Amino acid sequence: MLALAVLAFGVGAAGYAAPVPPATLNLPAPAVWLAADGPQVYALTAQGDLLDLQGSTVRRLARAFSAQVITACSGRVVGVNGAGTLQVWTGQGVQTAPDADLSPLAHPVCLPLGVVVVAQSGDLRRYEPVGGGWQQTAHTAAQALPDAQLTLADLDGTGDAQVVALTHPDQRRYDHGILGDATEATEITVFERHSLSVLDRLTLPAPFVFEDVQARPVRLEGGRDGLAVVRSSAAGSAALALIGRVDGHLSVQATSPDFGQTHRWLSPLVGSGQLW
């Protein structure tokens, strides 16, 4: 058994978040990914099993559900198994799509009325529920990283978030390989979440790459989102870049100093309205 400690927070008398004593859950196998949908928490084990974590109870929902990652929203859990098949836990059982060529390394995004996933070819696909399964409703040639972690960002502050992906991989610009291979993105692309049409794209000039798998949304002033991502080069190594949309176009709004030494990396974290 593997123990997972869960630390919750409640509002104290002074109005600040006070930690609640942690609960310990015994898992049947190590958890490699956690996903939350409101107060509901799900775990993915190293064997690909989907677990439901409620209070002091651990319940297995499905076997061979996902190879790497899961995401959750609107009462559903989404993953791609090792065979490249979309898996959606609906609360009643697992539904699938007929395709078997999705990337098990990529992180889908879950939407109220559908999901967007990365195919092994790097294309993006949107699926929606039809009958007892899921069917493709939109498709675009995206050149996404095979392990891209798709995100949703409201770059214009309209309240309508769109799909963001790291795209156009290159193997020649930078050979660090900190994320498991030497293939790095050279673009960030924004896609309309229904049709998957391209709304905007930022292309880095050589020798820079986005040494990352995710463009992390961070809320800026005015209700807009920016995108925090690692920008690297062979000469300067890694720096944190903040990407924003100005006058309808993506641009680099700010960068941190780079390490100034080759083959150095950093790991950004966004949470509670802060960038770390």
Residue, then its C-alpha position, 0 to 999 in steps of 0.5 A: m500500500l502507498a499512503l497519500a497525505v491530503l492537506a485541506f484548508g479552511v477559513g479561520a476566525a481571523g479570515y485567513a486560510a488555516p490548514v485542516p489536519p491531514a487525512t491519510l489515504n492508503l492507495p493500492a499503487p503509487a499515484v502518478w497524477l492527481a486531478a480535481d473537479g471542485p472538491q472531488v479528487y481523482a488519482l491515476t496510478a502507475q498501472g493506469d487505474l483511475l481512483d476516486l478519493q473521497g474522505s477516507t475512501v479510495r474507490r477504483l473507477a476504471r482499469a487501464f484508463s490512462a497512460q500518463v495524465i488525467t484531467a477533470c471537469s463537469g463531473r467527468v474525468v478524461g485520459v488517453n490510454g496506452a493504445g491511444t484511445l480517448q477514455v472519459w469517465t462520466g460518473q456512470g462508466v467509461q465511454t470511448a471514441p473510435d479513434a486509436d491514434l491519440s498521444p498518450l503522452a499529451h495532456p487533454v483539456c476538459l471543456p463543459l461540452g467536450v474535450v480537446v486532445v493531441a493526436q500522435s501526428g501533432d494534430l488537435r482534435r475536439y470530441e463531444p458526447v454522442g449517444g453512448g460514446w464520443q465523436q470527433t467534431a473538429h480537427t486541425a493540423a497543429q504540429a503540437l508537441p507529442d507531450a504537450q500539456l494543453t491549457l485554457a487561457d482568456l488572453d483578451g479578458t472576455g471571459d471566453a478562454q481558448v486552447v493554448a498549445l506549444t507547437h512546431p517542435d525542433q530538434r536542432r536548436y537546443d540539445h538539453g533534453i531536460l524533459g526527456d527528449a531534445t525536441e523543443a517547441t518554437e511556437i505558442t499557438v492559440f486555437e478557438r476551442h470549438s472549431l480549433s481554428v488558429l486565433d494567434r501564434l507567436t514564433l520564436p526566432a532562432p536560437f530560442v526555443f520554449e523548453d517546456v511542455q505547458a504555457r501556464p495561464v497567469r491572471l494579469e491586471g484587467g482580467r486578462d491571462g498571460l502565459a508563463v513559459v520557459r524560454s531557452s537558448a544554447a548560449g543563455s540557457a533557461a529564462l522565464a518568459l511572460i507572454g501576453r496579447v497586445d493589440g490582438h497579437l501575442s508577444v513576449q511581455a517580460t523575461s527574467p534574467d537567464f542562467g548564463q550557463t548552458h544546460r540549466w533549467l527552471s520549473p515555473l509554478v502558477g497558483s493563488g494568482q502568483l507565479w513562482 
